[in-house]
Every structure is written in C-alpha cells, then in structure tokens.
Amino acid sequence: MKLRTVISLSLVSLIAVVLIQLGGMLYAFHAQMQEAEKLLNKCFWMSFTETVDNLVNNLPYPDNSIAIIAYAPNPKYKRIDGNERNKRTSQQVAQALQRVYGIKEIPLATIDSVLHNKLRKLDMDGTLTVERINVNTNEVLASTNPQVSIRNFAAVTSETAFTFKSRGEAVRAILSFPAKEMEKRLLLLSFITWLLLGTAVYALIVQMKSVFRQRHDLQKQQQDFYTLAEEMKHPVSRMENLITTENWQEIEAQSNVLFERTNDTLAHAKAEIRQGSTGRPISLKAISIVSLAGVFLLLAVWSGYLYYITSQKIRYQAEEQLEEAFYREADLHRYPLFTKANPDFNWDSSPGEFLPYPRRMMNELYKVYLEKGYRYRVQLSVIRHLYNKFDEDFRVKMAYDIQDTISLRSRVPIPFSLQFADSVFRKQLLETGFPDRADIRWIRYPSRELILYTGSPTVDFGDITTRLFPLDKDSTSCIFAVVRSPQRTIMSTTWYMQVPLLIAFLFVSLCVFFQIRMLRAQRRLEQFQKDFTYSMIHDMKSPLQSVMMGAHILASGKLADKPEKLVRYRQVMGDECEHLLTLSNRVVMLTEIDRGELELHKEEVALRPLLRDIAEKYQLKAAKTVHFDIDCEEGCSVYADAFCLREILSNLVDNAVKYSNEEVLIILSGKKTEDETIVRVHDSGIGIPLSEQHKIFNKFERVASGSRKTGASGFGLGLNYVLQVVSAHGGMVKVESMEGSYSEFTLQFPLR
C-alpha cells in the first residue's frame, strides 16, 4: 500500500471519529438543553405566580378581601392537572390586575429577580432576561437584558405567560448559558479528545513516513546491489580466466575498478543509514501511549460527567412523580378522610369580603349556570399583606395547604399514608415509562431515623435519592424516594456519547498498536540495513580486496621463488572469484525469474553422482569437520536443469555447513515416487526458530534475522533462489526444523 493511501485512510478515519464524537456531543448538548428548558419552565411559572400573587397582596384593601376570581370550564369527570390550573389562574389574575385595578403592567424586573434566585438554587448559571412580547407580531416590547437573544444557540426559552390576552401581551424568560460553561462541560473535553486523537494519528503518520522512507532507501540499496552484482559477472569471469594465464596486472586493475565501485555503493548505503538515524522523530511511541492514556482518562471523565447529568435527570423525574404522589395522597386520601371525620368543616366558613369585581363575576357565573347549566372551576385570589414565596410548584403548595388544614382543624389525627403514596408513585412511574424500581422512605429530620419504608430499608451504593419533602412546616418528618440501581438506564440513555468515546478509544488503541508495529518494523529495517552492509563488506568487498592484494603481490614477483605460496594465492583468488561469480549468477537468475525471462534446459540428471560430487567438494573446502551420508539409489534421477539443480543443492549444503557448530552431519537423500522425485538435505546444525520458518524464503531474510551465532554472512538470497528455481520447475520446497537440533529441506520435482 502506498504511503499517500495510508495517510489518506488515517486522516479519513480521524475525521470520521471526530464527526461521530461531534454528533454525540451535539446530541448530548441537545438533551441537556431540553432538561434545562424543563427546569426553566418550572421555575418561570413559579416566579410568574409568585410575582402576580404578591401584586394582589399589595392591593390597598383589607386582609382576606377576595380581589379576583379566576375561572375555567369544569367538564364532568375530567381531572385538570394542578399545575395547568395554576397557569390559567395566574394569567387571568395578571390580566385582571391591569384591567380592573389599574396596575400599569406586570413588572419584568420582579419576575427576573425572583426567577434568578430560583435558578441559582438549581445551579443553573447563565445570563437571564425576561421579555414582554406581542404574540401576534412576535415583537419584543420590553426586556430586562436586551443583550440576550432567543437566537443564541446556547439559550433556552420558557413558555409564554399571557399578561393581557386581549392585547396579545405575554411574558417569557430566556436563559443563555455562558460560553465558558459550555466549554467547561462539553467543548473543552471534546477539544482535548480531538487533540489526543490528532496527536496519535500524527505520530503514526510520521512513523509510517519514516518506515516508508527507510524501505525506499533499502530498496534503492538493494537495487544498487543487484546492479553491482550483475555488472560483476563478466569482469569476474574474465579475472577467473586471467588467473590461468597469470596476467596479474590486468587482474589487479580489474579488481581495483570493481573494488572502487563496491566501495562507492557501500559508502552511499552507510551514509543513508547515518542520515536515517539522525533524522528520526523523538519518542513517537511515548506520544502515542500518552495519547492512549489521555483518551482513556477522558473516557472516564466523560463517563463520570454523563453519569452525573443522567442521574440528575432521573432524580428530577423521580422528584416530579413523588410530588404528584404527595399531592394525590393529600388530595385523594387524607382530605376525604378529613371531610368524613369533620362533616361540619367548610372551606368558606369564614370568607373574606368580596370586592365589587369578584362579586360581579360570581353573579355572572351563577347566572350562566342557572341559564345554561355550565359549571366552572373557580379559584379565589385573597389579599394577605405578606410576601408569599412559591418555591414549590402548585400541586405541592396545594398539598401543603390541605395538610395544614387537616393539622389545624381535624378533630382526630389523620396521618400520612406511605402505602397510598407509594401505590400512586409506582403507578405514575409506570405511566411515564420509568424503567427502574423506586421506593419511598419516611424519616425523622435531622436524625434521619427511619419511620417507615417501602421496598428495601437500606440505600445501596449507586442508588439515587431525591430531595427531602417535609410533611410538616417544622420539617421534623420528611419523605424521599430511592431509585434502585439505575446504572443500566444511565448506560442505555447515554449511548450516544459512550459509543463515540469507545470508538475514539479503539481508534487511538489501533494507532498505538500500528505504531508499535511500525516501530518494530523500523528497528528490523535498521538491523536489515546494517546486516546488508555487513554482508556487502564480507561477501563482495572482502573477496575483491583479497583478489586485488593477491594480484598485487604476485605481480611484484616476490613469490617467484616460493611455488607453494604461489599455488596457495592462486587457489584463494580462484575461490574468491568463484564466490563472486556464484553470487552474480544467482542475482542474474533471480532477475530473470522476476522478469519471466528464465530459460530452463531440462534433462534427466543422475542424482547420486551429483550428490556425491557436491559432498566431496564441500568436504575439501570446509573449514570445519563435515560428515556426509548419501542415501540415494543409483538409478534415481531428477528431470531438471542440471546447472540450476547443482546450484540449489550446493546452496542448501552451504547453508548446512554455515549454520552449524564445529562439527556437522549432512544427510543427502533422494527417491523417486510415481508422481515426483524427492530430494532431502538434512543437517544436525543449529536449526531454525519456528517463528522464522515462514519468512526464510523471502529475499534478504537471513540478513533480517540478524543472527550471527555461527559467524555466517550472506545476503539472504540463497533460500529465495532455491524457492524460485524449484517453483520454475513446477515443484515445491518444504522445511522442517527444530531450533538447536536439526533442519531438513525437502525438494519435490515433478516427473517428465
């Protein structure tokens, strides 16, 4: 795969991960803003009701005067939610205050101040504005903070509350979350995650570029070697012939040219190795590991943050249903028991004085009832010259009013029924699709002594508890709900962020994994280059140097009177030329195979004489003790190119001698079957590790292993040469080896 393709795939993967995480972040932001909108609506209506109610309390009339009547149709059997009824009442009261009692307008600054305090208690920090608008034209008539706009992406808007419906005037609240807070909760964590992802990808790309550059340099070095080896063939053959004619000056000149050519190639290879080692990036592996640890840490932080906001959402949902259960227990359980135990009780037993406006309204409503039978649900607004705070929603306030009435006026005690409240609570949870089990606990405050409970008496680790709901004004008795083991719900509702985080973590893990592989490949290539250079020195430069020095000494005539040394020098020079010629022939043949230009001259080659000849040759030239055992029948033959067959068998025997200890036994065997001829070369050498056996037939692989336990050198072309030649014959090569014990190569040649 090309470097550009790898880099493109890495960048595309990074962009995909970032987009997935960005999508998850936007989804989380949207979910959080929805929850913020719910809380803003709740607080806004409480603030609007509190402001309107206290405007009524400030009217210049005596206490307990009934100032305003709010009414709504009362269909039979239809239960109206207390909060919805309160919204209608507050809006009607706001309009009556302006139309009847001359209040110029509902003060926005007061709503703003009250709402700000309520939001602060819920840790909803942001820039707040309360607007008066015309709902018909959507025109903003007045605003407490004109800088806050509904068009702000980080702003939530409450429902509208009519202050003068006939004129289309209404008020609404807008809460704009500060950018700093958003960065702290979402953008900052995302930016750090993206930075770590980018760092990991950058480190991987740099490492890949380094490895690709190193491979390119090595390929160039190998190509230079190929070119040099091919160019040596004819000059070395000529030098081999010149040795027989004792033309030492010509041999010295020719070997000197080849030596300089080899030296130049070697110097260029060494320079590239030095350049690669000095220009390497620093601690790329450490950067990737730090990125992985950072993303893992951010995953934990993100998970903790998501767990927190989701648990807050679950707590809020449970509190809403507990409020409803508390209200219904007071309204549907204790109040009927109270009226039954106190039949003479009347809410209006001591009514205040009706002011003219509410009296007229009552008369009109009664008249409509008499004429048409319409029933209305009526809500009285009574003047009390004190500041009334609305820190609970309307249903909880009604529950407290009922509870206070029962406590003050009941002849017999009517206690709170935990069982009734729990039954309503569970039913409400089921209706809203709440997936988790929740119980109610009744305690004394502040000792937290348990009075009564449903479900389990203990609060386990991981359970979510709601706020305390006082059952009386002095708060000595409270209830709260416990949501049991909501972790599954939290995980299922935060998948939109958990999945992108998991993908990011896996992506960085893959980057680190591939970079570690790249680092290993880089080290392997470095060793490859060093060993390749070592082999050039040993297998090319040193033989040429020996030929050049031998020719120089022989040309000087110093050994004219020493025939034994003369013969020895000639033999050494001949052996070195043969070694170079073998290497050159091998490279030429591999090149021809790669190009598809190899021509094989197949014939029936007698195998036993060939094996015996190879054994005798290596017994004579080996510098260590070598024993041969030939197991082959006289009539056994191989249908192959005679030259190639000798070369590949010589190569296997040469390897057996090289990769062995001071003494080695080599068994050469051959047999003919119905389908093929099988030739085996078995040795008692150092063996081949199992992890390396699948790689040894690759080009230059011996050098890549970096093993010099036996002092053997070579370019690692021999086994690749064997494989290519046998494959060109239509055969197969197999290896079986045990490290420290033996190696056996099996060659299978098809019959004619």
N, C-alpha and C positions, 0 to 999 in steps of 0.2 A: 504494500500500500504506500502511496506517495505521501510525503510529509504534508503537502498542502491539503490533501484529503483528510489526513489525521487531524490537522489543526482545525479544518472546517467542521469536522464532526464534533470535536471537543467544544468549539465555540457554539455550535448549534445546540448541543446538549446543555451547555451552560445557560444559554438563552431560554431553552425550554424549561429548565429547572427554575430559573428566575421568574419566568412568566407564570408557572404553576404556583410558585410561592406568592407571587404578587396577587394572583387570583384568589388564593386562600386568604391573604391578608385583607383584600378588599371585602371578601365575604365576611370575615371576622369583624371588620370595621362596620359593615352594614348591619350585622347582627347586634353589635354593641350600640350603634346609634338607635336601633329600634327599641332596645331596652331603655336607653336614655330618654327616648320620646315618651315611653310609657310613664316613667318616673316624673318627667316634666309635666305631663298632663295631670297626673295625680296631684302634684304639688301646686300646679296652676289653679286647679279648681278649688283646692283648699284655700289658697291665697285670695282668689276672687270672692269666695263665700265669706271668708273672714273679713275682707275689706267692706263688702256690701253689708254684712251683718252689723259691723261696728258703725257704719254710716247710719243705720237705723237706730242704733243705741244712742247716737249723738243728736237725734232729733229733739227739739225743745218741747217735750211733752213728759208727763209724769211716768215713773216706772210702771211696768206691767200694762201700759197702754198698748192696745193692738193697733199697729200702724198700717200694715199691709196684709192683704190676703192674696196668696198665690194659689192658683187652682189648675187642675188638669183633668181631662176626662177620665172617668173611672169605670172602664168596661168590666162587666161582671166576670168573676173568676180569673181575671188577668192580674198577675202579680207584677208590679213595677219595681225594678231594682232601686234600692235606696239611693245609690249614687246618682242614677239617672234622674230620679225625682228631685234630688237636691240641686242638680244642674238647672232644671227647669225653674225651680223656685228662685234660685239666686238671680237668674236672668230677668224674671218677672219683677223681682224686688228692685233690681238695678233700674229698670225702666220706670217703675212707679216712683222711685226716689226723685228722678229728674222731671217726670211729667206732672206729679202731684205735689211734691214737697219742695220743688224749686232748687234741688241740687243741680248745680250747673253741669257737672259731668263727673263720672266715676274717676277718682284721682289715679292716674297711671303710676305716679311716684310711690304711692302707698302700696299698690299691688306689687310693684318692683321690689320694694324693701322687704315686704313680707315673704315674697317668693324667694328672694335671695337668701334669706335666713333659713328657709326650709331646705333649699338645695344644698346649702353648706353643711347641714346636718347629715346629708346623704353623700358627702364628699364629691359632689358634682360641681367642680370648679370650672368656671367659664365666664365669658362675657355675656351679660344678660340685658335684654331690652324688652320692654312691654310696649306694644303698639296699639293705637286706636286706628281702625281701618273702616273704610266703607266697603262692605262685602259685595255691593252691586258693581262698583267700579274698580275694586281692589286697590283703591288709593289709600296711602298711609296718611292719616290726618294728624297724628302726633306720635312721638316716640320718646322714650326715656334715654335712649342711646342710639342716635341716628347712624353711628358707625357700624353697628351690627346689621348685617343684611341677611335676608332669607336665602339669598343665592350662594352664601358661603357653604362650601362642600362639607365643612365640619360643624354645621349648625343643624339643630333640631327645632321644630316648631310645634307649639301646642295646638289644641283645638281652639276654635274661636268661641268666645262667650258674648252673646248679644247684650249691649247696654241700652240700646234704644232700637228695637227691632223694626219699628215702623219707618225709621230713617235709615235703616241698613247699617247702623253703627255697632261695631263689636270690638272687643279687645283680644289680643293673643300675645303669647310670650315666645321669644326666640332666644335660645341658648346656644352660643357659639363657643365650641371648645377651643382653647388656645393651641396654636401650632406646636408649642414647646411640649405640651402634654401629649399631643398625638405622636410626636417624635419619640417621647419617652416610652410610650406604650406600644407603638407599632413600628413607626418608620425607623427609629434608631436600631431596634433589634433586627429588622429586615435588612437595613443597610450593612450592619456588621456581618450578617449571614451572607449577603451577596459579596461582600469584600473577601470573606474567607473562601467562598466558592471560587471567586475570581483568582485569588492567590493560589489556590490548589491547582486550578487549570493552568495558570501562568507557569507555575513550577513544572507541571507535567509537560507543557509545550516546550519550555526551554530545555528540559531534559531530553525530550524527543528530538528536538533540533540538534542537540549535541550528539545524540546517538546516530541520527541520520547522517550528520556531517562526518562523524567518525567512520561510519560504514562506507560513505562515499570515498573518504580518504583511503580506507583499507582496500576498497575495490580498485581504486586507482593504483595503489601499491601492488596489488595482485596482478593487475593488468601490465604494469611495468615489468613485473617479474616474468609474466608469460611472454611478453615481447622479448625480454632479455634471453630467456631460456630458448625460445625459438631461434633467435639470432645466433645462439651459440652452436647450433647443430653442425653447420658446415665448417666454421673455424675449428671446432674441437675435433671433428673428423679429420680435418687437414693436419692438425697438430699430431693426432694419433699416427697418421701416415709419415709425418716428418720425423717421428721418433725412430722409425725403422731406418731412415736414411741419415740419421744423426745430424740433421740441419738445426743445430741448437740456436743459432742466431735468429732464424726465422721463427722458431718456436717461442723464443723469448719475446720477440717483437709482437707476435700474435697474442700470446698470453697477457702481455702488458696492456694491449688495447682492450681485451676482454676484462682484465682486472680493473682498469680505469672506468670502463662502462659499468661494471658491477658496483664499484665504489661510489660512483655518482648516484646510482639508483638507491644504494644503501644510505647515503648521506641525506638524500631527499626524504626517505622514509623516516629516518631519525629526527629530521627537522619537523616533520608533521607530528610525530609523537610528542616532541617538546612543546610545540605550539598548542596541541590539544590539551596537554596537562596544565599549561599556564593560563589558558583562556577559559577554564571550566567555571561555571557558576558555583557559588559557595552555599553549602548547607541547603540544597534544594529538598533533600529528604526531610530535614528538620522542619523546613517551612511547611511541607505537606502534612507532617504529623501534627504540627501546631494547629494547622487549619482544621484537621480532623478533630483534635481535642476541642478547639474553639466551637466548631459546629455541634459537637456532642454537648458541650456546656450550654450553648444557645438552645439546643433542643430541650434540655432540662429547664432552662429559664422560660422558654416559650410554653412548655407543657405546664409549668407551675402557674404562669400567667393565665393561660387558657382555663386551667382547673379553677383558678380563683374567680374569674369573671363568670364561668359557667355555674359554679357553686353559688355565687351571688344571685344569679338568675333563678336557680332552683329555690334558693332561700326566699327570694321575693315572691315566686309563685306559691310556695307553701304558706307564706305570710298572708297573701291575698285570700287563700282558701280558709285559713284559720280565722281571719277577720270575718269572713262570711259565716263560718260555723259559729263564732262567738255571737254575732248579731242574731242569727236564727235561733240559737239556744235561748237568748234573752227574749226574742220576739215571739217565737212559736212554742216555747216550752215553759219558761218561768212566768211570762206575762199572763198566759191563760190560767196557770195555777194561781197567780196572784189575784186575778179578777174573780176567780171562783171562790177563793178564800176571803175576798173582800168585796162582796156584791154591792156595797154602798159606795164604792170608790167611783169617782168621776173626774176625768182629766180637767173638765171645765167647772169643777165645783167652786172654784174661786177665781172666775175670769176677770181679766182686767177690763178697763173701759175701752170700748170700740171707738176709735176716732171716726170722723164723718166718712172718709173714703172707704175704709173697710166695711162700715155699716151699709153703705150704698151697695158695695159689691156683694155682701151677704144677701141682701134683699133681692138683688138681681139674680143671683144663683138660685135662690129659693123659688123665685118666680118661674124661672126656666124649668126647674124640677117639677113644679106643680103643673105647668102647662104642657111640657113635652116628656117629662119623666127622665130627663137626663140627670145622671149622677156625676158629681165631681169630687175628686180628692182635694181637700183643702188643707193648706199649710199657713199657719198664722205666724206673722213676724211681730214679736213683742219687744217693746223698748225696755232695756235694762241698762242703766248708766254704769256700765263697766266694760272693760275690754275683753272680748270673747276670743280666745285663741282656738283655731281649728288645726290642731296637729294630727288629727286622725281624719280619715275620710268619713263621710256622712253616716254610713252604716254603723261604724264603730262608735261614733258620737251618739247615735240613737240607742245603741246597746247600753252605753253608759247612762244615758238618761233613763232608760227603762230600769236599769239596775239600781240607780239612785232612788227612783220612785218606789221600787219594791223594798229597798232597805229602810226607807224613811216611813212608809205608810202601811206596810203589811203587818197584820196582827200576828201572823205566825212566820217563822223564818222559812224562806224558800231558797235552798242552796243551789249553787251552780251545778248542773248535771254534766259531768265529764263524759258519761256514756252517750248522752244525746249529742253533745258537741262532736264527739269522735265519730259517731254514725254519720252526721252531716258532713264532717270533714272528709271522711273516706269517700262518701258519695260524690262530693264536689271534685275530689282529685280524679276519680274515675271518669267523670263527665268531661273534664278538661284534658284527658289523655295523659295524666301524670303517671309515668312508668314505675315509680319507686314507691315502696311502702313507707308510711309515715305514721307516727304515734303522737299522742298528746300527753304531756306531763303537767301535773299540778303541784306547785311547790310553795313553801313559805319564803318570803323575801325579807332580809338578805341572807338568812341562814341557809337557803336552798334545801331545806328539809322537804323530803318527798311526802306529799299528802296522798296523792292518788295518781295512777298512771294507766295507760292502755298499752298493750304490747309488752315490750321488754322494759324492766326497771333501770337498765344501765344505758349509758350513752357510749357507744364503742368508737374506737379510733376510725376516722373517716366519715362518721355520721355528721350531718349538717343540722344545726339547731337554729331556730328562728329567734327573733327578739322576744322579750317578755311582754305579755299582755296583762296588765294589772286587772284584777277582778274587783278592786275597790279603790277609792281615791287615795287612801294612805299607802297603797301598794304593799300591803303585808301578805297578799295572796296573789300569785301570778300563774299563768299558764304559758306554755310554749310547745312548739311542735319539733319533733326529731325525725328527719328524713334519713332512713336507714340505707347505708351502703349505696350511695348514688354514683359510684365510680363508673359503672357500665354506661349509665345515662350520659355522664360527662364525656366519656370517650366517644360514644356514638354521636353526640351533638357537636363535638369539636373535631370531627374527622377532616373537615375542610382545611384545618391548619395542621393537624397531625400528619396527614398524608404528604403535603408538600415538604414538611420538615423531615419526614422519613426519607423522601426522595432525595432531598438535599444531602442528608447524612450518607445515604448509599452512594450518591454521586461522588462525594468527596472521598469516601472509602475506596471507590473504584479508582479515583485519581491517584490516591496514595498507593493502592495495590499495583497499578500500572507503572507508577513512577519507581516503585521498588524494583519491579521487573526491568524497567529501563536502566536503573542504576546497576543492577546485576549484569545486564547486557553490556553496559558501558565498561564495567570492570573486566568483563570477559573479552570485550574487544580490545581493551588496553593490553591485557595479557596476550591476546592473539597477536597484536602488533609487535609486542616485544619478542614473543617467541618466533614470529615470522622473520623479524630482523635477525634474531639469533640464528635461525636456520639458513638465512641468506649468507651470513658470515661463515657458518660451518659447512654448508653444502655447496656454496658457489665461490665465495671469496677465498676460503682457505685452500680448496683444491687448485684454483688458479694461481694462488700465491706459491703453492708447492711446485707446480709446473714451471712457473716463471723463475723461481730460485734455482730449481734443478737445472733448467736450461742454461741459466747464467753460469752456474758452477761448471757444468760440462763444457760450455763454450769457452771457458777460461783455460781449459787444458790441465787443470790442477789434478784431475783424477786419471790422467793418461796412463800413469804407471800403477794404477790401483784398479785392476779389472773387476774385483769383487764389488767394490763400492760403485763402480760404473754400472754394473748389472743391476745393483740394488736401486740406484737412482732412476734407471730406465724403467724398472718394474713399478716403482712408486709413481712416476709420471704417467705410465701407461694406465695404472689403476685409477688415478685421478681423472684422466681423460675419459676412461670408460664410465666412471661415476657420473661425470658431467654429461656425457653422451646419453646415458640411460635416462637421466633427468630430463634432458632436452627432448628425447624421443617420446617420453611419457607425456610431456606437455603438448607436443605436436599432435600426438594421437588423441588426447583429451579434447584438444581444439577441433580436430577433425570430427570427433564424435558429436560435439556440441553443434557443429555446423552441418552435421549429417553427411559429411564427405568421406567417412572412413570406408575403405575398401578391404574386405576380408578375403583371403585366399585360403579357403577351407580345404582340408585334406585329412585322410586318416593318419593320425600321428600316434606312433607306438608310445605308450605311456611309460612302461617300466624303464626302457633305456633313458628316456628324458628325465625321470625322477632320479635314476642313478647318477646321471651326469650332473644334475643340479646339486645333489648331495656331495659328490666328490669336490665340486668347485668350492662349496662353502666350507667343507672340512679343511681345505687347503688355505683359504683366505681368512677364516675366522680367527679372531684374536683370543677366543675363549674355547673351552672344551665343548665340542658339539658332537653328539652321537645321533646317527640316523638309523631308522628302522624302516625298510621299504616293504610294504605289503601289497603286492600287485602281481597278477598273473602275467605270463609272458605275452599272451595274445591280446591283452587288453589294449584298446586304442581309443582315442578321442577324435571326433570329427570337428576340427577347429583349425584356425590359422596357427601354423607352427610357431611363428615369431611371437605372436600375442600370447599363446599358451605358455611358452617359456618365460615370457616377461611377467605374467601374473603369478605363476608358481614361484619364480625367483623372488618376486616381491613378498609373497607370503612367508617364504623361508627366511628372507632377510629380516622381516619383522619378528619372526620367531627367535632369531638369533639376537636381535637388538633388545627386545623386551623380555629378557631372561636374566637369570643370575649368572654366576661364574661358570655353571655347567648346565647344559640343556639337552633333553632328548626330544628329537623331532621324528614323528611317525608320518611317513608319506604313504598313502594308500589309494588304491583305485579299483573300481569294479564296474562291470557292465551289467545292466538290467535289460528288461525287454523294451523299455522306453528311453533310457538315458544312460550316460556314463557319469559316474560319481567319483570325484577326486576329493580327498580329505588331506588337510595339513594340520596335524595335532602336535602341540608342543607342551612342555612342562614349565612354561615361563611364569611371568608374574600375573597373568590373567588380565581381564578387562572388567571394571566395575559394572554391575547390572544397569546402573543409571546412565552409563555412557555407551552401552552396546547399540542403542538405536541411532546414535549420532556418528559412529566411527566411519561410516561410508560417505559422509559429507566431505566436500572439498576442504582441505586445510584443517580438518577437525582434530588431527593429532596435536597440532600446534595449539588449538583452542583449549585442549585439556590441560595444557601447561605441565604435564608430568615429565619430570626428568629423573625419575628414580633410578633409571638404568644409564643415564648419561646419553641416551639415544637422541638423535636430532632428526629433522626431516620436515618437509612442508605439509605433510598430511595428505599428499596426493595419491599415495600408493593404493589404499583401500578403495578410494573413489575410482581409481584407474581400473582396479580389479572388477568392481561392480559394473562399470560402464562397458568394459570389454566383454565380460560374461553375458551381460544383457544384450550386447550387439550380436552375440552368438545365439540368442534366444534362450539362454539359460538363467539360472538363479544362483545366488550366493546366500548362505546361511552361516551364522556364527553361534557358537555355544561356548561359554567361558565361565570360570569361577575365579574370582579375584584371589591371587596368591597361590593358585593351584595349576590351572591349565587354560588353554584356548584351543578351539578347534574350528577351522573354517571348512565348509563343505561347498564344493562347486558342482553344479548339476548342468551337464551339457546334453542337449537333445541329440538323438541319433541322426544319421544322414536322412 
